[in-house]
């Protein structure tokens, strides 16, 4: 495929504006990415839970994990054929 005499390569997936888009238009790669990010933060929260108070843990959760989790729900609702691990 060419646009203005520039060859466009076909790829399996790409990241655009922070969202992974694959050739099948499934959300699986992006869900996997978000899942790994949430698991990473869960591990960090588990390790620091005894060193900081619960209020700070809540602030960190709502800053890093909740937006990712909320966005995952929206993506899931938009694509019912996708499944979570």
Protein Blocks (a to p, Z undefined) as FASTA:
>chain_A
ZZehiacdddfbdceehiacdfkopaklmmmmmmmmmmmmmmmmmmmmmmpcfklmmmmm
mmmmmmmmmmmmmmmmmmmkbccZZ
